[in-house]
Amino acid sequence: MAIGAEDYIDQLLVKKYADEKVDNHENMESMVDPDKMMGAMNDYATMYRNMMTLKQRLNIACYAINARTARYNKSAQY
């Protein structure tokens, strides 16, 4: 996979935006504390992982209950 403009439209876009100035995010002060954000993301990931584990255990338990209580009927063979 090549890097850079491959067709005419991409080349025009590169020329157009080559001299554009953008804000450098490293020079700006963040409104959100990064440690609090990482802590919140970690809490969310932990909760999601625990919910997935709980769902898996619940599926196993439901499968076992359904397997124990299953009643099989003989059907007439033709």
C-alpha positions in Angstrom: 0.0 0.0 0.0 1.5 3.3 -1.1 1.5 6.4 1.0 0.6 9.6 -0.8 -1.8 11.0 -3.4 -2.5 8.4 -6.0 -5.0 10.2 -8.3 -5.5 13.7 -9.5 -8.2 14.7 -6.9 -5.9 13.5 -4.1 -3.0 15.5 -5.5 -5.2 18.6 -5.6 -6.3 18.0 -2.0 -2.7 17.6 -0.9 -1.7 20.9 -2.6 -4.8 22.7 -1.0 -4.1 21.6 2.6 -0.3 21.5 2.5 0.0 25.0 4.1 -3.0 24.9 6.5 -2.2 25.5 10.1 -3.8 23.4 12.8 -3.9 23.7 16.6 -1.3 21.7 18.4 -3.1 19.8 21.0 0.0 19.4 23.1 0.1 23.2 23.7 -3.5 23.4 24.9 -4.7 22.7 28.4 -7.2 19.9 28.6 -10.6 20.4 30.3 -10.5 16.8 31.5 -7.9 15.4 33.9 -6.2 12.5 32.0 -5.8 10.4 35.2 -9.5 10.7 35.9 -10.4 9.8 32.3 -8.1 6.8 32.4 -9.6 5.7 35.7 -13.2 6.1 34.3 -12.2 4.1 31.2 -10.6 1.4 33.4 -13.7 1.2 35.6 -15.9 0.9 32.5 -13.7 -1.9 31.0 -13.7 -3.8 34.3 -17.5 -3.6 34.6 -17.9 -4.7 31.0 -15.6 -7.6 31.5 -17.4 -8.7 34.6 -20.8 -8.4 32.8 -19.5 -10.6 30.0 -18.3 -13.2 32.6 -21.6 -13.1 34.4 -23.5 -13.5 31.1 -21.3 -16.5 30.2 -21.9 -18.1 33.6 -25.7 -17.4 33.4 -25.8 -19.0 29.9 -24.0 -22.1 31.2 -26.4 -22.3 34.2 -29.5 -21.9 32.0 -28.2 -24.5 29.6 -27.7 -27.0 32.4 -31.2 -26.3 33.8 -32.8 -26.7 30.4 -30.9 -30.0 29.8 -32.0 -31.4 33.2 -35.7 -30.5 32.7 -36.0 -31.5 29.1 -38.7 -34.1 28.4 -38.4 -36.1 25.2 -41.5 -37.6 23.6 -41.5 -40.5 21.2 -43.0 -39.6 17.9 -44.8 -42.0 15.6 -42.5 -43.2 12.8 -43.9 -43.5 9.4 
